[in-house]
Amino acid sequence: MKKITLLMITAIPLFLHAQNNKMTPELLWSLGRLSVTGFSPDHQTLVYSVQTYSLKTEKSTNKYFFLDLETHESSATDLFDKKKFVQWDENGLYIKEDEKLMKSTDKGKTWKEVVNNLKDAENIRISPDGKWIAFSKPVLMNKVMATDIYPGLKKSTGQIYTDLNYRHWDSWADGKVSHVFLMPVSNPDKSPLDILKDEPYDCPQKPFGGKGDFVFSADSRSILYVCKKKTGKEYALSTNTDIYEYRIETGATANLTEGMMGYDAAPVFSPDGKSLAWLSMKTDGYESDKNDLVVMNIKTKKKVNLTAHWDETIDGGFLWANDQQSIFFSASVKGTRQLFRVNIPGSGTPPQVNQITKGNFNVNELWLQRGNSIVAGRTDFNHATELYVTSLPSGEMKAITHVNDSLYSKIKTGSSQLQMVTTRDNRRMGVWVIYPPDFDPAKKYPTLLYCQGGPQSALNQFYSFRWNFQLMAANGYIIVAPNRRGMPGWGVEWNASISKDWGGKPIEDYLDAIDAVSKAPYVDKDRLGCVGASYGGYSVYQLAGVHQNRFKTFIAHDGLFDMKSWYGTTEELWFANHDLGGNYWQKPVPESYVKFNPSNLVNNWNTPIMIVQGGKDYRVPIEQGLEAFQVAQLKGIKSKLLYFPDENHWVLRVHNALVWQHEFFKWLKETL
């Protein structure tokens, strides 16, 4: 493996200019990745960073920029090069430098030390009145490491568990949980107050929670935090997160969403602090339930579900309008993600959702409203995130950052088209078809059926640094990407219909999509491949047993192969229980373990297959990929196992990602 990696690195200059000015894996990993850091309270200046990776060392660097939102001009700044941006509010610009919290009131020209004892602090927030600092840090609550239980046996690697939730995503439980702490600026030497003291629960939430999981109230008298107050088996079986209010003066805690049984998350106060908005799901244990936008009057505690009667789910962010009469949000619709607006109901004015933008792109993060415009992130199949200004109410969008324009101008891109396909049960399904650069309809092209993961994640105009349609098309493939059952953007019923039917109608949708698109004269029906990850990997395994020789090759990444062993090793059991219909020992046994179990169909396997598996993937653990590879090998099927011992459900390291891409296309070249 070392030799392969070294050869690959030395070949980078060639790859960067190869393939007739089309996208390559190395070019893809040379793109700048834009993210917003913060913005000034007057909405005049925005701070963003551009992350780039060294293809040689794998190390990333971040360059920071001030963006003037009046002139749309960017200027580089080194203020945050070795410092961490914390917050920019009416009190000033805050950064963390080592253990110190620093504040500037002149845009970084001069700095004043606020406190100097924040060594382990993460997700730092300063209260609106500037008098309090909140942050998170880990706290040891349970002794599960042998070295904690037996102090004299320091070389032991043992871990001892008596309940579930012993590992999550890509890490084993070490007995620590994350808590929110509170510190007064006037007396920073006083021990920080743990507002969840003695509670064995996490805030921020694992594995992806962050700064958005807790927020100060506008009057600085409370902290609101998101928490699932369950442990062990209860935690593994439930999605019931709630929003709690901690009163700083009294230390009292109240559950603001008691009786709301699904996910309640992302609390955001209105600009005047009189109302609170958050995203809410109804059903405990259903992580892909309809995501609604709820608003509560802080004084009366009256709640209103603004999107209850809207036939879609919110799978993007949201933003209070400056006038507080409405809220903007982004959500998937018909294979894209668009900007919407919903009004706050008054007397005789029920909530009404209106779509603002239209087009073949995704509106993703919403950052701020400035006059009659919204600043938001935008992507499409050919372009990574850039910032755009969206005019209101017209929805016209204009790019205000140009991080990757120079690189994109030197490569050829393909086009995409949303085709409507009639399924065998007479439903209309949107199917993205992505064409290679220089597409010639008089030629025939090898074609890939792309199977999306989730299973209830949207297939829209996303830009991935692994499953990148632009790169696949640049290698001469047509990509067929169906919005099969289970995807948001086509109504709540369509989104929900995949649960307990993984191997049923959604798999038929995939076959209907590839059959329909394959009727085009430019699709080479003798060179069809099928690829996907997670539920998409499951789909690959399932299709390998039912495709009736449609496909010439398969690639499955971290796919579910045997539902019984998967149920016995995955960590978020609420997902398995809801989507599979329960466990495998109940009576009657759910079809997920019988008819819809890929391992029960291996007698029909006869097609080359490449299997990719991460060693630290605890959502779809290692036995899934190994079992599938072992079956293929024992049946004498041409097969390959690409194993990354240090990767989780994704591939995050630069060299691993480049190996992934090169092995992906090498396999397709060999088998397709």
GISUL-V830300 format. One record per helix or strand of 3 or more residues. SS is the DSSP state (H for helix, E for strand). FROM is the first residue (numbers start at 1). TO is the last residue. If there is no record, write none. Layout:
SS_FROM_TO, SS_FROM_TO
//
This chain:
H_2_10, H_12_16, H_25_30, E_33_39, E_45_53, E_60_68, E_74_77, E_84_89, E_92_97, E_100_104, E_112_115, E_122_126, E_132_140, H_146_149, E_176_184, H_185_187, H_211_213, E_214_216, E_222_227, H_232_237, E_242_247, E_253_255, E_264_269, E_275_280, E_292_297, E_303_305, E_318_320, E_326_333, E_336_343, E_353_355, E_362_369, E_373_380, E_383_391, E_397_399, H_405_408, E_416_422, E_428_434, E_445_451, H_469_474, E_478_482, H_492_496, H_505_517, E_523_533, H_535_546, E_553_557, H_563_567, H_573_580, H_591_593, H_598_604, E_608_614, H_622_634, E_639_644, H_654_671
//
